[in-house]
């Protein structure tokens, strides 16, 4: 899944499509950023951007800041 911290907009879908990121997509905007941050990771203080990678066995990797294309390719097995 992809969760955007900004309100839903017309640019989010095409951006994710460009990087071939399938699956459910959510944008929560200003609904309650603290609640979504706590739900994802109770130790997350809400800094953005924040990337969480989960595998099927429950392992989670967390990265604060902008991730590089090289990191994403390696972590997700994608080619940009």
C-alpha positions, 0 to 999 in steps of 0.5 A: 500500500502507499500512504500519502501524508498530504491531501489527495490530489490529481498528481498522486496517482500519476506519480505512483503510476510513473514508478509502477507502484501497484496496490491500494493508495491512501492519502490522509491529508489533515484528517489527523496526522498524529493518529496515522503516525501512531498507528503506523509506528508509535515511536514515529514523531511525525517527521516527513518524508518517512518511508516504511517498508514491510515484508510479509513476515512482519519485518519493518524498515524505517527511513526518515528523509528523502530516499534515493532511487537506488535505495528504492530499487534495491529495497523493492526490486523496482526499476525506475 
